[in-house]
């Protein structure tokens, strides 16, 4: 079984500068990080961040999707 996960967080009121961006990069080496958002997709594994904490510290909006699939033989 595999699970697809998509996470997107948006900063609307302030820009993500050096230190916050570095802290976000520690959560994922493959995330797309800009001054206003982080986008991350997982096909095998889980998001290591705490979405609630990320919302409290950095972001104003988020979108997340999870989809599981099972292989048939």
C-alpha positions in Angstrom: 0.0 0.0 0.0 1.2 3.5 -0.8 -0.2 6.9 0.2 0.0 10.1 -1.8 0.2 13.3 0.3 0.1 16.9 -0.9 0.7 19.9 1.5 0.6 23.6 0.6 0.9 26.4 3.1 0.6 30.1 2.2 1.9 33.2 3.9 -0.4 36.1 3.0 0.5 38.8 5.6 4.3 38.4 5.8 7.2 37.1 3.7 9.2 34.1 4.7 12.8 35.3 5.0 16.1 33.5 5.7 15.6 32.0 9.2 12.0 30.8 8.7 12.8 29.4 5.3 15.8 27.5 6.7 13.6 26.1 9.5 11.1 24.9 6.8 13.9 23.4 4.7 14.8 21.2 7.8 11.3 19.6 7.4 11.9 18.5 3.8 14.7 18.6 1.3 12.4 18.2 -1.6 9.8 20.9 -0.7 9.2 23.9 -3.0 9.8 26.9 -0.7 9.4 30.5 -1.7 8.9 33.8 0.1 5.1 33.1 0.4 4.6 29.4 0.3 5.8 25.8 0.8 4.6 23.0 -1.3 5.4 19.4 -0.7 4.4 16.1 -2.2 5.0 12.6 -0.8 4.6 9.3 -2.6 6.4 7.1 0.0 6.6 8.6 3.5 5.0 11.2 5.7 5.3 14.9 6.2 7.5 15.5 9.2 6.0 18.9 10.1 3.2 19.7 12.5 0.6 21.5 10.4 -0.9 23.3 13.4 2.4 24.6 14.5 3.3 25.8 11.0 0.0 27.7 10.8 0.7 29.4 14.1 4.3 30.4 13.3 4.4 31.1 9.6 1.3 30.7 7.5 -2.2 32.0 7.0 -3.8 29.3 4.8 -3.2 25.7 4.0 -4.4 22.9 1.7 -3.7 19.2 2.2 -4.7 16.0 0.4 -4.1 12.4 1.2 -5.0 9.4 -1.0 -4.3 5.8 -0.3 -3.9 3.1 -2.9 -3.7 -0.7 -2.6 -2.1 -3.0 -5.2 -4.2 -5.8 -6.5 -2.6 -9.1 -7.5 
